[in-house]
Amino acid sequence: MLRNNKESAFTIEQLTPNQSFEKGNGKMDAHDYKEIIFLFSGKGSFMIDDELIDLKPNTLFFIQKKQIFRIVKGEDLNGYSIKYKNEFIPSAGLTYKSTYYSKLNGYISDLKFIKFEKMGIENIKSHFNVLLKEYYEPEGAFTSKAIVQHLFISLILKIERKAREIVIDTTKGKIDNHNKVLYTNFLNLLEEHFMVNHNMEFYAEQLSLSRRKLSDLVKEFTGVTAKKYLLNRVMLEAKRLLAYSNKNLKEICYDLGFEYPPYFSTLFKDMTGHTPNEYRKIQQQK
């Protein structure tokens, strides 16, 4: 197996107290993978895009693909970090319409973190520990990769079960499982195509829904229409590119699927309150 290699589809490492992070020294990391950080002791903070989040013990933190992440400060950290790509999951060969695939990318996507009570934390900690030990089996160990894959799936499903409990409790049980699967499928489809396709007819057709039904579905879970959700996602990517890349405005405009830079600039200002250049300057001053 590959060990902590950039090209690996899966890595797990232990966070230890001797790892220290001082404000401003943390490296910005534009994720091309998903990450789960499990902290069972210590304190600190990190940035996800432009949001500062406190590190708290007995908590799982979720960092999605393409998010910008940086640890700002960490003290006496104990825990684990898992970085993975969907191709590491055996079921990832299934299409986004697969119910099983949705379960591996469902309720977790609604949450930034999960705080565990003391009674539940030992079970999760034990699962991470077993996964870490198997990951560091000698190179070429018989079926090691397969074991890690299935241990990881088991962990994800356990976390997903907890995330589902939280989401359902938050929505007071008023959640339709069929609609949740459709909504998750929309999110997966959107992540694959939002930079090249802003046409809601495309997404509705792929999900075998009418445009109106898709809009109502997304509004049920987010409070905004499907079109607004897509534009919010595009603007988030625009903010990342303006803050963390050297691309000029035209390049960013074309990268995000817009044909006319003036239209993109107007839309960006309408949705953020700043022109793209103003936003870039603000971020550079931080």
N, C-alpha and C positions, 0 to 999 in steps of 0.2 A: 504493500500500500504506500501511497505517497504521504509523507509526513510534513505537515505545515508548509506545503509547497503552494505557490500562488496559483498553479494550474490545477491543483487538486479540487475535486468537487465536494470534498468534505474534510474538515479539520476540527479537532477538539483540543483545547489546551486548558491548563489550570491557571487561574489567577491566584497569585500568592502575595502575602504582605510586603515582600521585598520589592515588588513592582510599584514604583512611585511615579506619579504624574503631577507635574506642576502646571499651573494655569498658563496657557499660551504655548506650551511645549508639545501638547498632544498633536499627533499627526492627523491631518484631515484625510479621511478615507472615503472615496466615492465607491460605495459597495457595488460590485457586480455579482453579489451573492446575498443570501439572507443570513442573519446572525441572531443567535439567542445567547444572551448573557444572563447567567444565573449567579446571583450574589447572595451568599448566606452570612457574610459579615463584612464590616468595613463601611466606609462612607465616601462620598465624593459627588461629582456631577459630570454630565456629558452633554454635548450638543448633538441633536438630530436635526439636520437642516438648520433653521434659525431658532429652534426651541431648546431652552436649557432645561434639563431634567435631572432631578436629584437621584443619586444612587442610594437605594435603601436595602437593608438586609432582608433575606428571605423573599426575594423578588426575582421574577423572570422578566427581562426586558427584550423586546422584539425590534429588530432593525430590518427594514424591508429592502429589497433590491433597489438600487439606484439612490437610496437615501445617503446624504452626507453625514458622516459620523465622526465625532472626536471626543475622546475623554479629556475633560478640562482639568479635573483634579481627582485623585484617588488616594485614600489613606487606609492602610491595613486591609486591603481587599482580599477576600477569600471567595473563590467561586470557580466558575467554568465559562468558557466561551466556545460556542459551536458556530462554525461558518459552513454553509452548505449551498449547493446549487440543486435545482430540481432534478437534474439528470442523475444525481446520486441515489434518488429514491426509485426503487425498482418499478413502481407504478407510474412514474412520470412519463412513461411511453404512452400511457393512455391519453385520450384527448381531454380538453378542458371540460367536455360535457360529461365526463365520468363522475359519478357520485362519489366513488372512493377517492379519486384525486381531489375532489372538492373538500372532502373531510380532512385532507392533509394541508389544506390552504384556506380553511373556512373561517371559523369564529376568531382564530388567532389574528386574522387580518383586521379585525375590528378593534383590537386592543394594542396599546403601547407597552403595557406591562401587566403582570399578574402578581399580586401580593399573596403569599401563602401563610396560613396559620401554622403554629408550631407542630400541630398534629400531622399536617400533610407534608411538611418540608423534608422530613427524614426519608420518606419514600422517594421523592424526586432526587434528593442528594445521592441516595444509593444508586439510582438508575444512572445518573451522570458518572458516578465513580466506576461502575461496571463498564460503561461505554468507553471511558478513558482508558481503562486497563486493556480492554480488547483492542482498542485503536493502536496501542503501543506494543502489541505482540510483534515478535520478530518479523522482518520482511519475509514474505513468502509463506507465512504460517498458514496451515491448511484451513481453508474457508474463512479466514479472518475477515476479509472484506464483506462477505455475505452476512456474517454474524453482526458486524458493525451496522450494516444497512438495516437489518431487522431489529436490532436494539434501538436504533435511531427512530425507525417507524413507530415502534412501541412507545418511545418517549414522546414523540410528536402527538400521537393519539391520546396519550394521558393528558398532555398539556391542552390539547384541543377539547377534551372532555371538560376540563376545568374552565376553559374559556367559554364554552357553550353554557355552562351553569351561570357564569357571570353575566353573559349577554342576555340570557333568558330571564334571569332575575331582574336585570336592569329594565327589560321591556315588559316585566310583569307577566311573563308567559305568553304574551300576545305575539307569537312569532310562528310563521308558517314554514315548516321544514322544506317544503317544495320550493317556496319562494326564496328561502335562504340559499339553496343549492343554485338556483338561477342567478341570484345576486352574486354569489361567489364566482360563478362561471363568467358573468359580465366583468368582474374585476380582473380575472385572469386574461380574458380576451382584450380588455382595455390596455393592460400592461404590455401586451404583445404588439398592439397596433396604434396606440394613441399618438405616436410621433409622425405617423404617415396618413392616418385616416381620422378625420373629424366628422365624418358623415354618420349620423345616428341610424340611418336606414341600414347601413352595413352591419352594425352591432345587433340591431333588432333581427335582421335576417339570419345572422349566424346563430342566434339563440332561438329561432323559430317563434318570435314574438312580433306583435305589431309595435310600431314606434311608441304609440300611446301606452301600451301595456308595459314596455320597457321603462318608460319615463316614470310611470306610477310605481313600478317595482323598486327602482333606485330611490325614489322619494320615500318609500316606506322605510328604508334602512338608513338613509342619510339626511332626509329632510329637504333635499334639493333634487331637481330633475336630472335625468341622465345626461342631458346636454351640459347643464351647469357643472355636473360632477366631472365630465370629461374636460371642460375648460379649466376647472380648478386644478386638475391633474397636469394639464399642459402648462399652466402658469407656475405650478410648483417646479416643474422641470426647467422652465425659463429662469426662475429665480436661482436655481442651482447653477445653471450655465453662466448666468451673469455674475454670480458671487465667486465661483470656483474655477472658471475657465478663462482663457484669454481670447476666446472667440469674439469677433465683432458682431454688431447687431444683425447684419445681413445673414451671417453664417448661422446665428442662433435662430433667426426667423425661418430660414430654409430647413434647418435641422428639425424644427418642430412642425413642419408640414404646412407652413404659411407661404403663399406666393408673393405677398406684398408687404414689405417691411413697415410702411406707414400704417397699414391696418393692424399689424401685430402690435406696434407701439401704442396705438390708440386703445386697443383691447387690453393691453397690459396696464395702462394707466387707469382705465375704467375699473379694473378688477383689483388693483393694488393701491391706487392713489398716487403712484409715482410713475414717471416715464422709466423705460429700461435703463437709461444712462443715470438717472437720479438714483435708482435702486442700487446700481453697481457702485456708485460713489459712496452711498451710505454703508454698504457692506465692507468696502475697502477701508473705511474709517474705524471699523470696530476692532 
